[in-house]
Amino acid sequence: MARKRKVGNLMALAVLSTLVERPMHRYEIAATLKHRGKDRDMAIKWGSLYTVVENLNKHGFLEIVGSERDGARPERVIYRITDSGRAELADWTRELIANPEPEQRRFVAGLSVMSGLAPDEVTELLGQRLIKLNAEIETARAELTAMDGALPRLFLIEGDYELAIAEAEAAWVRALRDSIADGSFPDVELWRRWHEDGTPPADIVAEVDARIEEGAPITPATD
């Protein structure tokens, strides 16, 4: 189970990982994170950077080591990671790598209520998703190939993982789409009948509940 952290926003992890290199001010931190595409690796909200840095400083993970002024621009405070910050970064990284945690995903939410659409429409929508996934996979492969040799694999590993996940999702989506289309998906005819007959959702739920209680398979009733 993930432990509760004093600054739990994943942007805090990104900030700590950046400041390990050297002290920086907030604008430089943001520029470095954007340049390295960290907003693709984790849910980063740029508007929260100021608050995250201040909270890391408040809890002793960062310390102020000076400031600088560039012309008429406002003075920029420079932050450095502390020993506590290094320990927090290491501990947090260990937790994320070793412990699987359930992650809410929009696709999972859609799958959980897809019975509200007719099978043929779901088949079409899955086909659209598959086209987009395949395009993303090709782009990711091209990016990794372009960077291969230019950077150690250690610094490309998250992209490698995301590509593997996308490929696995595409294979799963393709199989689901095909099973609905060819009729091999369990109870697809019952699902189709519900929509063709205009059966009220309450009646559908009641029918499914009754069949579950009886221990009967959820298949179309015969006339």
C-alpha positions in Angstrom: 0.0 0.0 0.0 1.3 3.4 -0.9 2.3 5.5 2.1 0.9 9.0 2.6 3.5 11.6 1.7 3.9 15.1 2.9 3.8 16.4 -0.7 2.0 13.7 -2.6 1.6 15.5 -6.0 3.6 13.6 -8.7 5.0 16.9 -9.8 6.9 16.9 -6.5 8.6 13.8 -7.7 9.5 15.4 -11.0 10.8 18.5 -9.3 13.0 16.5 -6.9 14.4 14.4 -9.8 15.3 17.5 -11.6 17.0 19.3 -8.7 19.2 16.3 -8.1 21.3 17.6 -11.0 21.9 21.1 -9.6 20.1 24.1 -8.0 17.5 25.8 -10.2 14.8 28.4 -10.0 11.2 27.6 -10.7 11.3 28.8 -14.4 14.3 26.6 -15.0 12.7 23.6 -13.4 9.6 24.0 -15.6 11.7 24.4 -18.7 13.7 21.3 -17.9 10.6 19.2 -17.2 9.0 20.4 -20.5 12.1 19.7 -22.5 12.3 16.2 -21.2 8.6 15.5 -21.7 7.9 14.7 -18.1 4.3 15.8 -18.6 3.9 12.7 -20.8 5.3 10.4 -18.0 3.1 11.7 -15.2 0.1 13.8 -14.5 1.7 17.3 -14.3 -0.4 20.4 -13.8 1.9 23.3 -14.6 -0.2 25.7 -12.6 0.6 23.9 -9.4 4.4 24.2 -9.8 4.7 27.2 -7.5 2.7 25.5 -4.7 4.6 22.2 -5.1 8.0 23.9 -4.8 6.9 25.9 -1.8 5.5 22.8 -0.1 8.7 20.9 -0.8 10.6 23.8 0.8 8.2 23.9 3.7 8.8 20.3 4.5 12.5 20.4 4.3 12.9 18.6 0.9 14.3 21.7 -0.7 16.2 24.7 0.6 16.7 28.3 -0.8 20.4 28.9 -1.7 20.1 32.3 -3.3 18.4 34.3 -6.0 19.1 36.0 -9.3 17.6 38.8 -11.3 17.6 39.0 -15.1 17.1 42.7 -16.1 13.7 44.0 -15.2 12.3 40.5 -14.5 11.2 39.7 -11.0 13.8 38.2 -8.7 14.1 34.4 -9.1 14.6 32.3 -6.0 17.0 29.4 -6.5 16.3 26.0 -4.8 18.5 23.1 -3.9 17.5 19.6 -2.9 18.3 18.6 0.7 19.4 15.3 2.1 15.8 14.7 3.2 14.7 15.5 -0.4 17.1 12.9 -1.8 15.9 10.3 0.7 12.3 11.1 -0.2 13.0 10.9 -3.9 14.7 7.5 -3.5 12.0 6.1 -1.2 9.2 7.3 -3.5 10.9 5.9 -6.6 11.3 2.5 -4.8 7.6 2.5 -4.0 6.5 3.3 -7.5 8.7 0.6 -9.1 8.0 -2.2 -6.6 4.3 -1.7 -5.7 1.5 -2.0 -8.3 -1.3 0.3 -7.5 -4.7 0.5 -9.2 -4.9 3.5 -11.5 -8.2 5.0 -12.7 -8.3 5.2 -16.5 -11.0 6.7 -18.7 -11.1 3.6 -20.9 -11.8 1.3 -18.0 -14.7 3.6 -17.0 -16.1 3.4 -20.5 -15.8 -0.4 -20.6 -17.7 -0.6 -17.3 -20.8 1.0 -18.9 -20.5 -0.1 -22.5 -23.6 -2.2 -22.2 -25.5 1.1 -22.6 -24.5 1.1 -26.3 -25.5 -1.5 -28.9 -22.9 -4.1 -29.8 -22.4 -2.9 -33.4 -21.7 0.7 -32.2 -19.2 -0.6 -29.7 -17.5 -2.6 -32.4 -17.2 0.6 -34.5 -15.9 2.6 -31.5 -13.3 0.0 -30.7 -12.2 0.1 -34.3 -11.7 3.9 -34.0 -9.7 3.4 -30.8 -7.6 0.8 -32.5 -6.7 3.1 -35.4 -5.6 5.8 -32.9 -3.6 3.3 -30.8 -1.8 2.0 -33.9 -0.9 5.6 -34.9 0.4 6.3 -31.4 2.4 3.0 -31.4 4.0 3.9 -34.7 4.9 7.4 -33.5 6.4 5.9 -30.2 8.4 3.4 -32.2 9.8 6.1 -34.5 10.8 8.3 -31.5 12.5 5.4 -29.7 14.3 4.4 -32.8 15.5 8.0 -33.4 16.9 8.2 -29.9 18.4 4.8 -29.9 22.1 5.2 -29.5 21.8 8.9 -28.7 20.8 8.2 -25.1 21.5 5.3 -22.8 18.5 3.0 -22.6 18.2 3.9 -18.9 16.8 7.3 -19.9 14.4 5.8 -22.5 12.9 3.0 -20.3 9.6 4.8 -19.6 9.0 5.2 -23.3 9.8 1.5 -23.8 7.3 0.6 -21.2 4.6 2.9 -22.6 5.1 1.3 -26.0 4.7 -2.2 -24.6 1.5 -1.1 -22.7 0.1 0.5 -25.9 0.8 -2.7 -27.9 -0.8 -4.9 -25.3 -3.9 -2.6 -25.2 -4.1 -2.6 -29.0 -4.0 -6.4 -29.1 -6.7 -6.6 -26.4 -9.0 -4.1 -28.1 -8.6 -5.9 -31.4 -9.6 -9.2 -29.8 -12.6 -7.6 -28.1 -13.8 -5.9 -31.2 -13.4 -9.0 -33.3 -15.3 -11.2 -30.7 -18.2 -8.8 -30.7 -18.3 -8.6 -34.5 -18.2 -12.3 -35.1 -20.6 -13.2 -32.3 -18.2 -15.1 -30.1 -18.4 -12.6 -27.2 -20.4 -14.3 -24.4 -24.1 -13.2 -24.4 -23.6 -10.8 -27.3 -27.1 -11.8 -28.7 -28.7 -11.0 -25.4 -26.9 -7.6 -25.4 -28.1 -7.0 -29.0 -31.7 -8.0 -28.2 -31.8 -5.5 -25.3 -31.1 -2.7 -27.7 -33.2 -3.9 -30.6 -36.2 -4.5 -28.4 -35.8 -1.2 -26.6 -35.9 -3.0 -23.2 -35.8 -0.5 -20.3 -32.5 -0.5 -18.4 -34.4 -1.4 -15.2 -35.8 -4.5 -16.8 -32.3 -5.5 -18.0 -30.8 -5.2 -14.6 -33.7 -7.1 -13.1 -33.3 -9.9 -15.6 -29.5 -10.2 -15.1 -29.9 -10.1 -11.3 -32.6 -12.9 -11.5 -30.4 -15.1 -13.6 -27.4 -14.6 -11.3 -29.4 -15.5 -8.3 -30.7 -18.6 -10.1 -27.1 -19.5 -11.1 -28.3 -19.6 -14.7 -26.2 -18.4 -17.6 -26.9 -14.9 -18.8 -28.2 -15.9 -22.3 -31.3 -14.8 -24.3 -34.5 -16.2 -23.2 -36.2 -18.5 -25.7 -39.8 -18.1 -26.8 
